[in-house]
Amino acid sequence: MFCCFLCDEQRQLVSNRRVDGLCNRCAGTVSDVRVQYIFRFCFFPVCRSHTSRIICSRCGAHYKSR
């Protein structure tokens, strides 16, 4: 039996900017990262979505978005 997956997800960084404040875990700087997700089926783009996240630049901890 041969099974082939034709679905794909691609992530692309749209913008990255510094935000005031420090990380609670490592006291590193935090940045607001906007990511675009592109979902594909049979190599055709089906859906696009944008997500904004606040991430520590040193340890990679995720915080709640605004």
C-alpha positions as CSV (number, residue, x, y, z in Angstrom):
1,M,0.0,0.0,0.0
2,F,1.4,3.4,-1.0
3,C,0.3,6.5,0.9
4,C,1.3,10.0,-0.2
5,F,0.7,13.2,1.7
6,L,-0.2,16.1,-0.5
7,C,-0.8,18.7,2.3
8,D,1.9,21.2,3.2
9,E,2.3,24.1,5.6
10,Q,4.7,26.9,5.1
11,R,5.7,29.5,7.7
12,Q,7.0,32.9,6.7
13,L,8.2,35.7,8.9
14,V,6.5,38.9,8.0
15,S,7.8,41.4,10.6
16,N,9.8,41.4,13.8
17,R,10.0,44.3,16.2
18,R,11.2,44.9,19.7
19,V,8.7,45.4,22.5
20,D,9.2,47.2,25.8
21,G,9.7,44.7,28.7
22,L,11.9,41.8,29.7
23,C,11.4,38.0,29.8
24,N,10.3,36.6,33.2
25,R,12.5,33.5,32.8
26,C,15.9,34.8,31.6
27,A,15.5,38.7,31.6
28,G,16.1,38.8,27.8
29,T,14.5,41.2,25.4
30,V,11.1,40.3,24.0
31,S,9.9,40.9,20.4
32,D,6.6,41.0,18.6
33,V,6.8,38.5,15.7
34,R,4.2,38.4,13.0
35,V,4.1,35.0,11.1
36,Q,2.1,34.1,7.9
37,Y,1.0,30.5,7.5
38,I,0.3,29.2,4.0
39,F,-1.6,25.9,3.8
40,R,-1.3,24.0,0.5
41,F,-3.1,21.1,-0.9
42,C,-1.7,19.5,-4.1
43,F,0.8,22.3,-4.3
44,F,-1.9,25.0,-4.5
45,P,-2.3,27.6,-1.8
46,V,-5.7,27.0,0.0
47,C,-5.6,29.2,3.0
48,R,-3.4,32.0,4.4
49,S,-3.5,33.3,8.0
50,H,-1.5,35.7,10.0
51,T,-0.5,35.3,13.7
52,S,1.1,37.8,16.0
53,R,3.1,36.4,18.9
54,I,5.4,37.9,21.6
55,I,8.5,35.8,21.9
56,C,11.7,36.1,24.0
57,S,14.7,36.5,21.7
58,R,17.1,34.6,24.1
59,C,15.2,31.6,25.5
60,G,12.3,31.4,23.0
61,A,9.4,31.6,25.6
62,H,6.0,32.4,24.1
63,Y,3.8,35.0,25.8
64,K,0.2,36.0,25.2
65,S,-0.5,38.3,22.3
66,R,-2.3,41.6,22.7
